[in-house]
Amino acid sequence: MVHSAYDAVELVAGVPGRIEAVASHAGKLLVAASDPEGFLRSSDCSLRIYSAPSPADGGEIQRDGPYALERQEPRFWRRPPLAMEVSASRDLLLSLSEWVALHRLPGLETVVVVSPKTKGANVFAWDDRRGLLAVGRQKRLTVFRLDSGREFVEVKEFGIPDVVKSMAWCGDNICLGIRREYMIINSMTGALTEVFSSGRIAPPLVVPLPTGELLLGKDNIGVFVDQNGKLIQDGRIIWSDTPASVVIHKPYAVARLPRHVEIRSLRAPNALVQTVVLRDVQKFVQTDNCILAALTNSVYGLLPIPIGAQIVQLTASGEFEEALALCKLLPPEDSNLRAAKESAIHIRYGHFLFDSGSYEEAMEQFSDSHVDITYVLSLYPSIVLPQTHIIGEHDKLQDMPELARESSDVTDEMESYSLQLHESDDKSPLEIKKMSHNALIAVVKYLQKKRSAIIERATADVTEEVVSGAMHHSLILSEPYKSKKPNKKRAQTHTSSIAREMATVLDTSLLQALILTGQSSGAIELLKILNYCDLKICEEFLKERSDYMVLLELYKSNDMHREALQLLNQLVEESKSEMENTDFNKKFNPQMIIEYLRPLCRSDPMLVLESSLYVLERNPSDTIELFLSEKVPADLVNSYLKQHAPNLQSIYLELMLSMSESGINPNLQNELVQLYLSEVLDWYKILKEEGNWTEKTYSPTRKKLICTLENNSGYNTDLLLKRLPQDALFEERAILYGKINQHLRALSLYVHKLQMPERAVAYCDRVYEEGAQQPSKSNIYFNFLQIYLNPRKAEKEFEQKIVPVASEFPGIQRVSSATKVRGGRTGKKVVEIEGADNIRFSPSGTDSGRSDGDRDDVSDGGPIMLNEALKLLSQRWDRINGAQALRLLPRDTKLQDLVSFLEPLLRNSSEHLRNYLVIKNLIFRANLQVKEDLYKRRQAVVKIDGDSICSLCHKRIANSAFAIYPNGQTLVHFVCFRESQQIKAVRRANSVKRR
């Protein structure tokens, strides 16, 4: 980085004698020069004041012509001054010759001479803000304070290790250069801290910085430290030679070297800015607007070149960082111009970095330039942008006249790069540079960084349009007599929103960049959130790239579910046909369709059903589980499956029945049972034709049918009985009879047709346990005994019971003489019940009606089954009425065979009798105890005398009627007691009313 930061202008030439010190005040130069005749010996020294040919506003040093001598004060000092400094804020001149003296400017009147405390001093440091003066004399350091601008008051005096060679204030501390070391001393406490050595060649050099920090010389290196002497990280300047003195003139550090003046930047890495050839420079002094370099007989001024000109130099030479740093130094009132310059520099810097392959750094510069994203995206020909009405950055700048001149470089820069892009389009494809992966990665990060602010603005615009549209709609509704045509301009306004268009450009470009860099997952995440991707461009782009996963998410984000499902079905089908491509087969499978349909089950169930046929055929269980878990209306699913996939209807109903905790609709239960029965009947006909049918033959469907009939009750029993064959499926018929409380028929089928007495016993147990709360719960076992011991009478009694209960089951056919004639068969006569008083039937044991085709499904009677009856009595003796069972047994039954029945029965009866007697006696004794206690309490004696007082009214009872509380001590008047009871009753009634 080498550019012209200062111009060296000779301000004063031909000064008689040797220049000892130099300063400036109000645009004038103050030069301390030794008398010519005393050049080689200590002699008096004069003060010469030079002024510019034309005075300037603000008292700055001028570039125009040499300065002329305005005034001379001969013998102003007895000895040549070692140091001289001007306090511009106080109009004072401080000088150190034999001692420290203070003169008023511009008249040079002597204000105060600090003597003898400063006599023989060799260095001083002035703090103009606080008016503090630190003076180094021999091995003493004295601090003075300027009081009222007239005199110095000694504040502190400290002893130091050696003579001070260099010194500067740093806050409340003072940095001292002693011997070849640097020390920090606290001006209040005198605490001394060593910092580090000053090197082997040069003496100590302490330079204060405007920030309060320090620059300490160590041979040819300048080290930055804070106010406490601690090193600042990466803070050092390396000079080309050992400097004699250094002046800080922000943003540069200027060093006086033996053969030239060297200027370096204060910003790391402190690069060389400029070299000014000035030999034999004796003094270096900083002023407000320049640096004074005093030679032996002349004074040069290093006048800074305007910041704007330096920025142009740096930008032209490619030193963009330094140019941007200088932009910060432009005056605050020119903030717009500064922004324009910074934007131009950022753009040029961004293009420079982009062409150099530093894509991410280039994007940072484009972002800092606040240029539109459309300009940045124009650098990427592989990204297709949607048509917009967005005004370019250069057009915006042209609309601002006050920035026209400063923004011309921005416009030129954009136009030049746009021209390059157009020229590249005219080249052959082989000459076009392929966009690198790193460049696309950089633009992805750039767009993601910009996205939040742009999307926020677009969303705010959309919200505002929606609110305004709603207000407009409400105004239309409030005018019922006006025409109510739909407002078609609203959508156009929404689309033409600048913020919305910018968001569309950003999201569309970001999606393409993500795909081009292989970040399909990132593109999917983008589509899952609020986005403004252009549907047409993104759809064509994704189809060209065959990135179907992202395309599916694009359809989904735009509510194009039908198109997404069609594509997904196509991909799954292709995946199935291309089995050799394992990755593709693994990528697309029927499960993806199910997962896509899952969120649609509640919003659009018909679309789910229409799109589920493909997966129903290939993955029925998962598809039906989807219907169940997402609570798609069961009637709707069943109706759809019945029409389009009847083979899957039973599977759906089975899974629904197994997964539903509260059961399923009775209509669906009946539908499932009917499906099972239809399949079982078809299976039965095949086996019957083959001659392989037996009642103990079970298919999986028949097992399901029996299980469903036993565990559910929502189906239509009457309709099922009509469909059952007369000569088969007796087990199903028995279950159905049990559901309508025709227990006698059910038991008869188990015993006589199915030869399964154990099932009959289990049936009785189940009926007994279900009716355990009913008073006549043992009748079911008594009916069972009738089937064993009197089958003919049981059948006859069953037929007699058809008449009173047939009306409860309208589907059961009533047998009459007319039906006998029409049916052409000999029916059984219905007679009245004989001996009904001896046998009682509970409602749970009532057998009612019969259905069509059920006339010959029970036994016509046969031999009694005494052994089975005795076994039943021995197993269920505690559930059977013993007296009724004994009356039903044949007279020739041996008592030996009844031992297993009578023994536990009698033992249990005896035990119950003993328990009842014990309970009776206990109750009797308790009754006697209560009576005895009552007698004792009635015999209680209460003594009432003249001192007895009522506990309620606190008056004497005397001869009045009285009452005594159960504790035997509390006495009250009977009238008081009655009134208190009435009051309690009224309060209780009021509290009940409040509730």
Secondary structure, DSSP 8 states (H G I E B T S, - for coil): -----EEEEEEE---SS-EEEEEEETTEEEEEEE-GGGTTS---EEEEEEE-SS--TTS----SS--EEEEEEEEEESS--SEEEEETTTTEEEEESSSEEEEETTTTEEEEEETTTTTT--EEEEETTTTEEEEEETTEEEEEEEETTTEEEEEEEEE-SS-EEEEEEETTEEEEEETTEEEEEETTT--EEEEEE--SSS---EEE-TTS-EEEEETTEEEEE-TTS-EEEEEEEE-SS--SEEEEETTEEEEE-SS-EEEEESSTT--EEEEE---S--EEEE-SS-EEEE-SS-EEEEEE--HHHHHHHHHHTT-HHHHHHHHTTS-GGGHHHHHHHHHHHHHHHHHHHHHHT-HHHHHHHHHHHT--HHHHHTT-TTS---------HHHHHHT-GGGTTTTHHHHHHHHHHHHHHHHHHHS-TTTS----HHHHHHHHHHHHHHHHHHHHHHHHHHHHHHHHHHHHHHHHHT-TTS------HHHHHHHT-HHHHHHHHHHHHHHHHHHHTT-HHHHHHHHHSS----HHHHHHHHHHHT-HHHHHHHHHHTT-HHHHHHHHHHHHHHHHH-TT-HHHHHHS-HHHHHHHHGGGTTT-HHHHHHHTHHHHHH-HHHHHHHHHHTT--HHHHHHHHHHH-GGGHHHHHHHHHHH-TT---HHHHHHHHHHHHHHHHHHHHHHHHHT---TT---HHHHHHHHHHHH---S-HHHHHHHS-TTS-HHHHHHHHHHTT-HHHHHHIIIIIS--HHHHHHHHHHHHHHTTTSTTTTHHHHHHHHHHH-HHHHHHHHHHTHHHHGGG-TTB----HHHHHHHTS--------SSTTTS---GGG-----BTT-TTSS-------HHHHHHHHHHSGGGS-HHHHHHHS-TT--GGGGHHHHHHHHHHHHHHHHHHHHHHHHHHHHHHHHHHHHHHHHT------TT-B-TTT--B-TTS-EEE-TTS--EEEHHHHHHHHHHHHHHHHHHHHH-
